Amino acid sequence: MASMTSDEEFERSHVHEVYDQIAPHFSSTRYKLTLVKPWPIVERFLLGLSDGSVGLDVGCGNGKYLTVNPNIFVVASDRSEKLVRIAQQHQPHTSIVADTLSLPHSPSSLDFAISIAVVHHLSTSARRGQAIAAILEVLRPPPSHGHSAGVDVNRAGKALIYVWALEQKHSRRGWDEGDDQDVMVPWVMKQNNAANGASEKTFNRYYHLYRRGELEEDIQAAGGEVVESGYEKDNWWAIAVRRSTK
């Protein structure tokens, strides 16, 4: 068995193990599973898919997006086994444990993918690029038009990717341009112990805060073409397709 790299070890300690420990509490702070209120761009993307579309939710967490569009089928995945167990209640969708960098799906086979607040947990630029490339790889490529210019985005598989923004000076976190892009973000979990009463435990999660334009650059470097992008609720987002090969 191959040994972990230092980057993998770092992510295991400061991302994967944290989410496994906080999974029930994390899930309870997301929207109630029966009353999902997705961000408008996520909702628009999912509801805009054709009936019968098949795709992925990469880094699905508790599966809160699986109920948005009942006319599509989603294979949801996450590194946290505990979060996947929570997501599995959303039938008929499938929820599995999988690594974003090694998705167990056939290339060029799927109609769509979403990855909401996941890629920013990868600790190096190279690994974030690999994650985006892995997502793009499973999408149906655009049809070939020989030497004609452009991509037929209406016939290509699409991915919606969200990452935390550096530029969020009006949020409670107060980060903005010029601040450190690699940060540890605390998650405070209250615990009730019969012997000691109420207590709090803090878990620190790693985030890379994306600056303006960085997500688009990463998508292009990973072999994608950005169809649309923007800013919503302290996040940068982009809709992308695979770049056509001529």
N, C-alpha and C positions, 0 to 999 in steps of 0.2 A: 504493500500500500504506500502510495507516494506521501511524503511528509508535507505538511502545510507550509506555505511561505509565510514570511512575517506579516504580509498584508492580509492573508487569510486568517492568521491568528488574531490580528488586531480586530478584524470584522467579526470574528467569532465571539470575541470577548466583549466588544463594544456595540454590537448590533444583534447578532443572532441569539446569544445567550440572554441578552436583556429582554428581547421580545418574548422569548419562551417564559421568562420569569414573570413578566408583567401581563401576559396574554389575557387573562380574564378581566383584569382591571382596565387594560387598554381597550378591549372590546366594549366594555360597559360605558366607556367615555365616547365611543363613536356613536353614530346615530343608531337608535333602536332598529334592530334588523327588520321589524315589520313596518317601520316608518322611515324608510331610507330617504334621505334628502341629499342627493349628490350635488356636487358643485355644478353650476349651470353648463359649463363647457363639457363636463363628463356626461351629463344627462343628454345634451344635444348630440354628442358623438354617438352614444349608444342607441338613442332613439332614431337616429338617422340611418342606421344600418338596415340593409334589406332583410326581410323575413327569411328565416332559415340560415342566416349567416352563422358561421362557426369561428370562434376565436378564443383568445386568451385574456386572463386577468393575471398579470405577472406581479407577484407580491401582493396577493389579494387581501391579506389581513383577515378580518372576520367575514369577508365576503359581502360587504354592504352594497356593492354595486351589482351583485348577481341578480337582483330582483328588478332592476330598472326597466329592462325590455324583455317581456315574456316570450317574444317571438324569435329570439336568438339562443344559441347554445354556447356556453362558456366553459372552458377548461381553466379553472383557477388554480394557482400554485403559490406557495410561500415556503420559506425556509423554516418557519416555525411550525412544528407539528401541532402544537396546542392551538394556534390560530386556525390551522387547516381543519382541525376537528370541529371548530365552531362554524367555519364556512361550509362544512359538509351538509349542514341541515337544509341548504338551498337546492332541493331537487327540482328539476332533473339534472342540474349542472353537476360537473365533476370537480372535486377539489383534491389536489395532490401535493405532497411535499416535493419541492424541486428547487434547484439553485438557478438563479437568474442567469448565471454565466454558462450553464449547461442544461438548457431546456430540452426535455425528452420528446421533442416533436419533430416530425418530418419537415425538411426545408420546403419552402414555397407551397405550403399546403393550406394556409388559413386566411380567412377573410379580414380579420382585424386583430388587434391586440391593444390592451390598455396597460399602463404601468404608472400607477399613481403614487407619488411620494416614495419611490423605491431606489432609483438609480443614484440619488444623492447619498445613499448609505455606503456606496463603494468608495474605498479609501484612496484610490489613485486615479489619475486621468486615464491611464491605460485600461484599468478595470471598468471604469464607467463607460469607456468607448466599447469595450468588449460586451458589456451588458446591452447596450443599444444595438450593436451589431447582431447579437443573438436574437433580439426581438425582431429586428428587420428580416433576418434570415428565414423565419417561419412564414412570412407573409407571401401571398401570391404576388409574383412580380408583375410589373406592368407589361402589357403585350408589346412585342417587338414591332417597330415600324421602320425597320431598315435604318436608313440614314436621316430620317425625319427628326426634327428637334422636338424636345419636350417629352413629358411623361403623361400618359393617359390615366389620370388619377381616378377617374370614375370606374376603371376596370382593374385597378390594382388594390391589393390588400393595404389597409391603413393602420397606423399605430398612433395612439395618443399617449404622450409621455408628459408627466408632471414632475417638477423638482422644486425644492424650496429655493426661494430667491434671496440673494444678498440684499437687494434693495427693498427693505421693508421698514423704513424708519418710522412709519406711523403705527406699526404693530407694537404689542407689549414687549417684544424682544428688542426692538429698536436698532437692528442692524442696518447698515447702509454702505454705499460705495466707499471703498477704502478700508473697511473692516476686514478682519481675518476671515477667509472663506472656509476654513476647516475648523469646525467647532464641536464641542461636546455639549449636548443639550440634556438637562436633567429631567427625569421623570420621577415625580414624587408619588409614592404609593402609601396610602394609610393602611395600617394593619391593626387588627384587634386581637389582643392576646389576653386570655383569661387570667393569667398570672400577673402580667405587667400593664394591662390596660391598653389604651390606644397608643400607637407609635407610628412613626413615619420612616420609610426607607427610600433612599434616593438612588436611582439608576442613571448612569450617564450614557447617552446614545451618541454615536458619531454621525455628523452631517457634513457634507460639502455644500456650501451655499453658492448657488450658481449666479454669476453676474449676468447682466444684460447681454444677450447674444451668444453666450457660451453654450447653451443647449443646442441652438441651431448649428454652431460650429461642430459640436460633438456628433450630431446626426449626420452632417455632411461627411465628416471624416470616417464615419462608420459605414458609408455606402448608401446613405439615405438622401432623400430630397424633401425639404420642408414645404408642405402645402399651405399651412396656416400656423401662426404662432401668436402668443400674447401673454398677458399677465393677469392672474386672478387670485385674489385672497392670499397675497404674499408668496405666490408660486409663479414660476415661468412654465408655460406649457407649449407643446408643439404637436401638430399632426403631421406625420411623415409617411412616405412610401419608399420602397426600394428604388434606387436609381436604375433606370433602364440600361441594359447592355446593348451596345450596337455592334 
